[in-house]
Amino acid sequence: MGATGRDVTRPGVSLVPGLVSVTFRRLAADEVIALVVAHGLRAVEWGGDVHVPVGDLAVARDVGRRCADAGIAVAAYGSYFRGTGDFGPVLETAVALGAPRVRVWAGERGSAAEADRSGVVDGLRRAAELATAAGVEVAVEYHANTLTDTLASALELFAEVPALRPYWQPPVGSSLQDALVAVPALAPVTAHVFSWDDTGRRLPLAARGELWRPVLAELAALPGTRHVLLEFVRDDDPLAFAEDAAVLRGWLGGPGWGDDT
């Protein structure tokens, strides 16, 4: 994909580049949309903590409308629901936003430490049932200190609740081989795209091209539309985001990925 901002397409497949809005919590929604448009991206996952607060349906509708006016897709509603409590307000806000899915977390403790795995699973199952009835997916973050902290535990969760959909991001310290096992096994609907070193220090996206080029190829080999959303740019700096967006567009527009016309 080049400066035109087109999706990367092959027969039956599409990788849609975008941004996770919590990357820029200090910016207003209009500023986030302007950055996405300016740098040739196509979608935003809107966070439920700042930009689209849970239960504020007027804001959710307004942000959804502004995205539509700008030609930007709402990739998801990024919630912090963890399988307990009332999912209703989260879902209602996602519907008002026009989000096709809600991103959630699988509990508050890692798979080895969670004493009530069945309770978390049941809560996620109920959330997925409510969402399905509303025409919305529930997708689970691939994250430390949750039930998706290992690939084995994540796959067990998705077997227990088949309606859930996976996200994927590279855990701190993970290798290319780890990624090449996890991505085809999970078939994630979304990847959060960023580069960290083994200590969690943020790097330019280009610093981990040896990871992301093969991962993008694995994602493109999966059927259906998938989002690749930038997150965690250096110093939360729009200039760093501009660099990372250009790198992502270049990777998606490189040989074997289409052209830049």
C-alpha positions as CSV (number, residue, x, y, z in Angstrom):
1,M,0.0,0.0,0.0
2,G,1.3,3.4,-0.9
3,A,0.4,7.0,-0.2
4,T,-3.1,6.5,-1.6
5,G,-4.0,4.6,1.6
6,R,-5.6,1.7,-0.2
7,D,-6.2,-1.6,1.7
8,V,-3.8,-4.4,0.8
9,T,-5.9,-6.9,-1.1
10,R,-5.4,-10.4,-2.5
11,P,-8.2,-12.7,-3.6
12,G,-10.5,-13.0,-0.5
13,V,-8.1,-11.2,1.8
14,S,-7.6,-7.6,3.0
15,L,-5.2,-6.1,5.5
16,V,-6.6,-2.7,6.7
17,P,-4.0,-0.4,8.4
18,G,-5.1,1.9,11.2
19,L,-4.4,3.2,14.7
20,V,-5.4,2.4,18.3
21,S,-6.7,5.7,19.6
22,V,-5.2,5.2,23.1
23,T,-1.8,5.8,21.5
24,F,-2.8,9.5,21.7
25,R,-4.9,9.9,24.8
26,R,-4.0,13.6,25.1
27,L,-5.4,14.3,21.6
28,A,-9.1,15.0,20.8
29,A,-10.9,12.5,18.6
30,D,-10.9,15.0,15.7
31,E,-7.1,15.3,16.0
32,V,-6.8,11.5,16.0
33,I,-9.0,11.3,12.8
34,A,-6.9,14.0,11.2
35,L,-3.7,12.1,11.9
36,V,-5.1,8.9,10.5
37,V,-6.3,10.6,7.3
38,A,-3.1,12.6,6.9
39,H,-0.9,9.5,7.0
40,G,-2.9,7.2,4.7
41,L,-4.4,4.8,7.3
42,R,-8.0,3.5,7.1
43,A,-9.3,2.6,10.6
44,V,-9.4,3.4,14.3
45,E,-10.0,1.3,17.3
46,W,-11.5,3.8,19.7
47,G,-10.6,3.5,23.4
48,G,-13.3,3.4,26.1
49,D,-11.3,5.3,28.7
50,V,-10.8,8.7,27.0
51,H,-12.1,9.2,23.5
52,V,-15.4,7.3,23.8
53,P,-16.2,6.8,27.5
54,V,-18.4,3.9,28.4
55,G,-22.1,5.0,28.5
56,D,-21.6,8.3,26.7
57,L,-23.7,7.4,23.8
58,A,-23.8,11.0,22.4
59,V,-20.0,11.1,22.1
60,A,-20.0,7.6,20.6
61,R,-22.5,8.5,17.9
62,D,-20.6,11.8,17.2
63,V,-17.2,10.0,16.9
64,G,-18.7,7.3,14.6
65,R,-20.3,10.0,12.4
66,R,-17.0,12.0,12.2
67,C,-15.2,8.8,11.1
68,A,-17.8,8.1,8.4
69,D,-17.5,11.7,7.2
70,A,-13.7,11.3,7.0
71,G,-13.9,8.0,5.2
72,I,-12.4,6.2,8.2
73,A,-13.6,2.8,9.4
74,V,-14.3,2.1,13.1
75,A,-12.3,-1.1,13.6
76,A,-13.4,-1.8,17.1
77,Y,-14.4,-0.4,20.5
78,G,-11.4,-0.9,22.8
79,S,-12.9,-1.6,26.2
80,Y,-11.4,-2.7,29.5
81,F,-14.1,-5.2,30.3
82,R,-12.4,-8.2,31.9
83,G,-15.2,-10.8,32.1
84,T,-16.8,-9.6,35.2
85,G,-19.4,-6.9,35.9
86,D,-22.0,-5.5,33.6
87,F,-21.1,-5.7,29.9
88,G,-24.4,-4.0,28.8
89,P,-23.1,-0.4,28.9
90,V,-20.0,-1.4,27.0
91,L,-22.0,-3.1,24.3
92,E,-24.5,-0.2,24.1
93,T,-21.6,2.2,23.6
94,A,-20.0,0.1,20.9
95,V,-23.3,-0.1,19.0
96,A,-23.8,3.7,19.2
97,L,-20.2,4.1,17.9
98,G,-20.9,1.7,15.0
99,A,-18.1,-0.7,16.0
100,P,-18.2,-4.2,14.5
101,R,-16.5,-5.6,17.6
102,V,-15.6,-4.9,21.2
103,R,-12.1,-5.6,22.4
104,V,-12.0,-7.1,25.9
105,W,-9.4,-8.6,28.3
106,A,-9.6,-12.2,29.7
107,G,-9.6,-11.6,33.4
108,E,-7.2,-9.8,35.7
109,R,-4.6,-12.5,36.5
110,G,-2.4,-14.8,34.4
111,S,-3.5,-18.3,33.5
112,A,-1.3,-19.9,36.2
113,A,-2.6,-17.5,38.9
114,E,-6.3,-17.2,38.1
115,A,-8.2,-19.1,40.8
116,D,-11.6,-18.7,39.1
117,R,-10.9,-19.4,35.4
118,S,-14.4,-20.8,34.9
119,G,-15.9,-17.6,36.3
120,V,-14.0,-15.4,33.8
121,V,-14.8,-17.8,31.0
122,D,-18.5,-17.7,31.9
123,G,-18.4,-13.9,32.0
124,L,-16.8,-13.7,28.6
125,R,-19.4,-16.2,27.2
126,R,-22.3,-14.1,28.5
127,A,-20.7,-11.0,26.9
128,A,-20.3,-12.8,23.6
129,E,-23.9,-14.0,23.6
130,L,-25.1,-10.5,24.3
131,A,-22.9,-9.0,21.6
132,T,-23.9,-11.7,19.0
133,A,-27.5,-10.8,19.5
134,A,-26.6,-7.2,18.7
135,G,-24.6,-8.1,15.6
136,V,-21.2,-7.3,17.3
137,E,-18.2,-9.5,17.9
138,V,-16.2,-9.8,21.1
139,A,-12.4,-10.0,20.6
140,V,-9.9,-10.8,23.3
141,E,-6.6,-9.0,23.8
142,Y,-3.5,-11.3,23.7
143,H,-1.9,-10.0,26.8
144,A,0.2,-10.8,29.9
145,N,-1.6,-11.2,33.3
146,T,-4.7,-12.5,31.6
147,L,-6.0,-15.9,30.4
148,T,-4.3,-15.2,27.1
149,D,-0.8,-14.9,28.5
150,T,0.3,-18.1,26.8
151,L,-0.7,-19.5,23.4
152,A,-1.9,-22.7,25.0
153,S,-4.2,-20.9,27.5
154,A,-5.5,-18.6,24.8
155,L,-6.4,-21.5,22.5
156,E,-8.1,-23.2,25.4
157,L,-10.2,-20.1,26.0
158,F,-11.2,-19.8,22.3
159,A,-12.2,-23.5,22.4
160,E,-14.3,-22.9,25.5
161,V,-16.0,-19.9,23.9
162,P,-16.0,-20.3,20.1
163,A,-17.8,-17.0,19.6
164,L,-14.8,-15.0,20.9
165,R,-12.3,-13.7,18.4
166,P,-8.6,-13.3,18.9
167,Y,-6.3,-10.3,18.8
168,W,-2.6,-10.7,18.7
169,Q,0.4,-8.5,19.6
170,P,4.0,-9.5,20.2
171,P,4.6,-10.1,23.9
172,V,7.7,-8.5,25.4
173,G,10.7,-10.8,24.7
174,S,8.9,-12.9,22.1
175,S,10.8,-14.2,19.1
176,L,10.0,-14.4,15.4
177,Q,9.5,-18.1,15.8
178,D,7.0,-17.5,18.7
179,A,5.0,-15.2,16.4
180,L,5.1,-17.6,13.4
181,V,3.5,-20.2,15.6
182,A,1.0,-18.0,17.4
183,V,-0.4,-16.0,14.4
184,P,-1.6,-18.9,12.2
185,A,-2.8,-20.8,15.3
186,L,-4.9,-17.9,16.5
187,A,-5.9,-16.4,13.1
188,P,-6.4,-13.0,14.8
189,V,-8.9,-10.5,13.5
190,T,-6.5,-7.7,14.5
191,A,-2.9,-7.2,15.2
192,H,-1.6,-4.3,17.3
193,V,1.5,-3.2,15.5
194,F,4.5,-1.8,17.4
195,S,8.2,-2.5,18.0
196,W,9.7,-3.0,21.5
197,D,13.0,-4.3,22.7
198,D,13.3,-7.1,25.2
199,T,12.8,-4.7,28.1
200,G,9.6,-3.1,26.7
201,R,11.4,0.1,25.5
202,R,9.6,1.5,22.5
203,L,11.5,1.5,19.2
204,P,10.8,2.8,15.7
205,L,8.6,0.3,13.9
206,A,11.3,-0.2,11.3
207,A,13.6,-1.6,14.0
208,R,11.7,-4.9,14.0
209,G,11.1,-5.4,10.3
210,E,12.5,-8.9,10.7
211,L,9.4,-9.7,12.9
212,W,6.7,-7.7,11.2
213,R,7.3,-8.6,7.5
214,P,6.9,-12.3,8.1
215,V,3.9,-11.7,10.5
216,L,2.2,-9.5,7.9
217,A,2.7,-12.3,5.4
218,E,1.2,-14.8,7.8
219,L,-1.8,-12.5,8.3
220,A,-2.2,-12.0,4.6
221,A,-2.3,-15.8,4.1
222,L,-5.4,-16.0,6.3
223,P,-8.8,-15.6,4.7
224,G,-11.0,-12.5,5.4
225,T,-10.4,-8.9,6.4
226,R,-7.9,-8.2,9.2
227,H,-6.8,-5.0,10.9
228,V,-3.2,-4.0,11.5
229,L,-3.3,-1.1,14.0
230,L,-0.4,1.0,15.1
231,E,0.1,1.5,18.8
232,F,2.8,2.5,21.3
233,V,4.7,5.0,19.2
234,R,7.9,6.5,20.8
235,D,7.1,9.2,23.3
236,D,3.5,9.3,22.2
237,D,4.8,11.7,19.5
238,P,2.7,12.3,16.3
239,L,6.0,12.7,14.4
240,A,7.1,9.2,15.5
241,F,3.6,8.0,14.4
242,A,4.1,9.6,11.0
243,E,7.3,7.6,10.6
244,D,5.8,4.4,11.7
245,A,2.7,4.9,9.5
246,A,5.0,5.4,6.5
247,V,6.9,2.2,7.4
248,L,3.7,0.2,7.7
249,R,2.4,1.5,4.4
250,G,5.7,0.7,2.8
251,W,5.7,-2.9,4.1
252,L,2.1,-3.4,2.9
253,G,3.0,-1.9,-0.5
254,G,6.2,-3.8,-1.1
255,P,6.8,-6.7,-3.5
256,G,4.1,-9.3,-3.3
257,W,1.7,-6.9,-1.6
258,G,0.3,-5.0,-4.5
259,D,1.5,-1.7,-6.0
260,D,1.6,2.0,-5.1
261,T,-0.4,3.3,-8.1
